[in-house]
Amino acid sequence: MNSLPNYLTILRILLIPVFVLFYYIDIRHGHLIATVFFALAGLTDWLDGYLARKLEVTSAFGAFLDPVADKLMVATALILIVDSNPTPYSGIWLALPAAVIVGREITISALREWMAEVGASSKVAVSMLGKVKTTAQMLALVLLIYGQPVAGLNIAQIGLGLLYIAAILTLWSMINYLRAAWPALMAKG
């Protein structure tokens, strides 16, 4: 476990409570600080993977913990954003894509675990569509966490639009993963 990518993954997990604290704490620029911590955690996601490949220091621990850290970070952000908008009108428009994204993550995690058990994990490896989905999702979350207008732009509305794009890409990638795994899922035995 003594590699920089693994330390970055652990840092990402440790940043989650700090992000939550600044999201809720009633101080000047609290949401800006929370946004910075979330964005920093998102950057560690990209950086740890890049460094692991570049330095050739991949590990079983990192392969396990990296997606867990990602899912914890995204689920936490989605919960906070939905919690901050509890009215029926705004709440449902945030809760719907949040439920799609979290539901997909649970489904694909279970699918990957099962496919690994049957020796077919390569059929559900991360795809380019998954990377595009993740990028749209992270950008949407950064904008929604900050939520304040910038130069006259309604950042929250842009973030909500991107969250729907991310939810659509989420469903699309889930369908692709399920189609790839379908023969194994339908196999007898």
C-alpha positions as CSV (number, residue, x, y, z in Angstrom):
1,M,0.0,0.0,0.0
2,N,3.0,2.3,0.1
3,S,2.4,4.1,-3.2
4,L,1.5,7.7,-4.0
5,P,-1.7,6.7,-5.9
6,N,-3.0,4.8,-2.9
7,Y,-2.3,7.7,-0.6
8,L,-4.2,10.0,-3.0
9,T,-7.1,7.6,-2.9
10,I,-7.1,7.6,0.9
11,L,-6.8,11.4,0.8
12,R,-10.0,11.5,-1.4
13,I,-11.9,9.5,1.3
14,L,-10.5,11.7,4.1
15,L,-11.6,14.9,2.2
16,I,-15.3,13.7,2.3
17,P,-16.0,14.8,5.9
18,V,-14.2,18.0,5.3
19,F,-16.3,18.7,2.2
20,V,-19.5,17.9,4.2
21,L,-18.4,20.2,7.1
22,F,-17.9,23.1,4.8
23,Y,-21.0,22.4,2.8
24,Y,-23.1,22.8,6.0
25,I,-21.2,25.2,8.1
26,D,-22.6,28.7,8.2
27,I,-19.5,30.7,7.3
28,R,-18.8,33.2,4.6
29,H,-17.8,31.4,1.4
30,G,-18.6,28.0,3.0
31,H,-20.0,26.6,-0.3
32,L,-16.9,27.9,-2.2
33,I,-14.6,26.1,0.2
34,A,-16.8,22.9,0.0
35,T,-16.6,23.2,-3.8
36,V,-12.8,23.5,-3.7
37,F,-12.5,20.4,-1.5
38,F,-14.8,18.5,-3.8
39,A,-12.9,19.6,-6.9
40,L,-9.6,18.7,-5.2
41,A,-11.0,15.2,-4.3
42,G,-12.1,14.9,-8.0
43,L,-8.6,15.8,-9.2
44,T,-7.1,13.2,-6.9
45,D,-9.3,10.7,-8.7
46,W,-7.8,11.5,-12.0
47,L,-4.3,11.9,-10.6
48,D,-4.1,8.6,-8.7
49,G,-5.1,6.7,-11.8
50,Y,-2.7,8.6,-14.0
51,L,0.2,8.1,-11.6
52,A,-0.6,4.4,-11.0
53,R,-0.3,3.8,-14.8
54,K,2.6,6.1,-15.4
55,L,4.7,4.9,-12.4
56,E,3.5,1.3,-12.9
57,V,2.5,0.9,-9.3
58,T,-0.9,-0.5,-9.6
59,S,-2.0,-2.6,-6.7
60,A,-5.0,-4.8,-5.6
61,F,-5.6,-2.4,-2.8
62,G,-5.7,0.6,-5.2
63,A,-7.9,-1.3,-7.7
64,F,-10.4,-2.0,-4.8
65,L,-10.3,1.3,-3.0
66,D,-10.3,3.7,-6.0
67,P,-13.8,3.0,-7.2
68,V,-15.1,2.8,-3.6
69,A,-13.7,6.3,-3.0
70,D,-15.3,7.6,-6.2
71,K,-18.7,6.2,-5.2
72,L,-18.5,7.5,-1.7
73,M,-17.6,11.0,-2.9
74,V,-20.3,11.2,-5.6
75,A,-23.0,9.7,-3.4
76,T,-22.2,12.1,-0.6
77,A,-22.3,15.1,-2.9
78,L,-25.7,13.9,-4.4
79,I,-27.2,13.4,-0.9
80,L,-26.1,16.9,0.2
81,I,-27.4,18.6,-3.0
82,V,-30.8,16.8,-2.8
83,D,-31.0,17.5,1.0
84,S,-30.3,21.2,0.3
85,N,-33.3,21.4,-2.1
86,P,-36.1,19.7,-0.2
87,T,-39.1,21.4,-1.8
88,P,-41.2,19.2,-4.0
89,Y,-40.5,21.0,-7.2
90,S,-36.7,21.5,-6.9
91,G,-36.3,18.3,-4.9
92,I,-37.7,15.9,-7.5
93,W,-35.7,17.5,-10.3
94,L,-32.5,16.8,-8.3
95,A,-33.6,13.5,-6.7
96,L,-34.5,11.8,-10.0
97,P,-31.0,12.0,-11.6
98,A,-29.4,11.4,-8.2
99,A,-31.4,8.1,-7.9
100,V,-30.4,7.1,-11.4
101,I,-26.7,7.7,-10.8
102,V,-26.6,6.0,-7.4
103,G,-28.8,3.1,-8.7
104,R,-26.5,2.6,-11.6
105,E,-23.4,2.6,-9.4
106,I,-24.9,-0.1,-7.2
107,T,-26.0,-2.2,-10.2
108,I,-22.7,-2.0,-12.0
109,S,-20.7,-2.6,-8.8
110,A,-22.7,-5.8,-8.2
111,L,-22.4,-6.8,-11.9
112,R,-18.6,-6.3,-11.8
113,E,-18.3,-8.3,-8.6
114,W,-20.4,-11.2,-10.1
115,M,-18.5,-11.1,-13.5
116,A,-15.2,-11.3,-11.6
117,E,-16.5,-14.4,-9.8
118,V,-17.3,-16.1,-13.1
119,G,-14.0,-15.0,-14.6
120,A,-15.5,-12.5,-17.1
121,S,-14.6,-9.2,-15.6
122,S,-12.9,-7.9,-18.8
123,K,-16.4,-7.7,-20.3
124,V,-17.4,-5.0,-17.8
125,A,-14.1,-3.0,-17.7
126,V,-14.3,0.8,-17.6
127,S,-15.2,2.2,-21.0
128,M,-14.7,5.6,-22.7
129,L,-18.4,6.3,-22.2
130,G,-17.9,5.7,-18.5
131,K,-15.1,8.3,-18.5
132,V,-17.3,10.8,-20.3
133,K,-20.1,10.2,-17.9
134,T,-17.8,10.7,-14.9
135,T,-16.5,14.0,-16.4
136,A,-20.0,15.3,-16.9
137,Q,-21.1,14.1,-13.5
138,M,-18.1,15.7,-11.7
139,L,-18.5,19.0,-13.5
140,A,-22.3,19.0,-12.7
141,L,-21.6,18.3,-9.0
142,V,-19.0,21.1,-8.8
143,L,-21.5,23.6,-10.3
144,L,-24.3,22.4,-8.1
145,I,-22.2,22.4,-4.9
146,Y,-21.2,26.0,-5.6
147,G,-24.6,27.0,-6.8
148,Q,-24.0,30.7,-6.9
149,P,-24.3,32.9,-10.0
150,V,-21.0,33.7,-11.8
151,A,-20.8,36.6,-14.2
152,G,-24.6,36.5,-14.6
153,L,-24.7,32.8,-15.3
154,N,-27.0,30.6,-13.3
155,I,-24.4,28.0,-12.3
156,A,-27.0,25.9,-10.5
157,Q,-29.2,25.6,-13.6
158,I,-26.1,24.7,-15.8
159,G,-25.1,22.1,-13.2
160,L,-28.7,20.7,-13.2
161,G,-28.6,20.4,-17.0
162,L,-25.2,18.6,-16.8
163,L,-26.5,16.3,-14.1
164,Y,-29.3,15.2,-16.5
165,I,-26.7,14.7,-19.2
166,A,-24.7,12.6,-16.7
167,A,-27.8,10.6,-15.8
168,I,-28.5,9.9,-19.4
169,L,-24.9,8.8,-20.0
170,T,-25.2,6.8,-16.8
171,L,-28.2,4.8,-18.1
172,W,-26.5,4.4,-21.5
173,S,-23.3,3.1,-20.0
174,M,-25.3,0.8,-17.7
175,I,-27.2,-0.6,-20.7
176,N,-23.9,-1.2,-22.5
177,Y,-22.4,-3.0,-19.5
178,L,-25.5,-5.2,-19.1
179,R,-25.5,-6.0,-22.8
180,A,-21.9,-7.0,-22.6
181,A,-22.6,-9.2,-19.6
182,W,-25.9,-10.6,-20.8
183,P,-24.5,-13.9,-22.3
184,A,-22.8,-14.7,-18.9
185,L,-25.9,-13.7,-17.0
186,M,-28.1,-16.0,-19.1
187,A,-25.7,-18.9,-19.1
188,K,-26.9,-22.1,-17.4
189,G,-25.0,-23.3,-14.4
